[in-house]
C-alpha cells in the first residue's frame, strides 16, 4: 500500500494504556494526534478490547468517546 510509511498499527495493550491514561497511554495519545488518518486497529484487537472493557465494567461506548 503506498503512502503508509508513517502508518501505525495499534494492539490491544496500547489501546488499554491509552484508555486509562497511563504514561505509555500518553504516548499513544500523541500518536493519535500526529497520525490520526494513518492508524490501523485490526478487528481482532477491537474484539479483545471490548472483552477487556466489559470484564472491567466499562461500556465500550465510553472508550469510543475518548478517541
PLY file of the C-alpha trace (Angstrom):
ply
format ascii 1.0
element vertex 67
property float x
property float y
property float z
element edge 66
property int vertex1
property int vertex2
end_header
0.00 0.00 0.00
1.54 3.31 -0.98
1.67 6.26 1.37
1.65 4.19 4.56
5.27 4.60 5.64
4.14 6.72 8.61
1.24 4.46 9.48
0.75 2.99 12.95
-0.71 -0.38 13.91
-2.08 -0.44 17.47
-2.61 -3.55 19.55
-4.94 -4.18 22.48
-2.42 -3.31 25.17
-1.67 0.05 23.55
-5.35 0.94 23.46
-5.87 -0.10 27.09
-2.91 2.08 28.11
-4.48 4.93 26.14
-7.90 4.46 27.75
-6.50 4.52 31.28
-4.17 7.48 30.52
-1.03 5.77 31.81
2.42 7.10 30.93
2.51 4.79 27.91
-1.06 5.84 27.14
0.02 9.45 26.90
2.49 8.41 24.20
-0.37 6.73 22.34
-2.36 9.95 22.68
0.46 11.69 20.80
0.28 9.01 18.11
-3.43 9.77 17.66
-2.70 13.48 17.43
0.10 13.11 14.87
-1.18 10.23 12.73
-4.96 10.38 13.02
-5.52 9.31 9.41
-2.86 6.60 9.42
-3.77 4.48 12.45
-4.80 0.88 11.92
-6.58 -1.22 14.52
-7.20 -4.85 13.49
-10.69 -6.24 14.07
-9.32 -8.87 16.48
-7.93 -6.02 18.60
-11.37 -4.40 18.70
-12.89 -7.70 19.85
-10.22 -8.16 22.54
-10.64 -4.57 23.70
-14.42 -4.91 24.04
-13.93 -8.12 26.03
-11.42 -6.47 28.40
-13.57 -3.38 28.90
-16.69 -5.42 29.64
-14.79 -7.56 32.18
-13.72 -4.36 33.88
-17.27 -2.98 33.86
-16.61 -0.29 31.26
-19.06 0.29 28.43
-17.28 0.22 25.05
-19.02 3.47 24.08
-17.06 5.18 26.86
-13.84 4.19 25.10
-15.04 5.27 21.67
-15.93 8.66 23.10
-12.34 9.10 24.24
-10.92 8.67 20.74
0 1
1 2
2 3
3 4
4 5
5 6
6 7
7 8
8 9
9 10
10 11
11 12
12 13
13 14
14 15
15 16
16 17
17 18
18 19
19 20
20 21
21 22
22 23
23 24
24 25
25 26
26 27
27 28
28 29
29 30
30 31
31 32
32 33
33 34
34 35
35 36
36 37
37 38
38 39
39 40
40 41
41 42
42 43
43 44
44 45
45 46
46 47
47 48
48 49
49 50
50 51
51 52
52 53
53 54
54 55
55 56
56 57
57 58
58 59
59 60
60 61
61 62
62 63
63 64
64 65
65 66
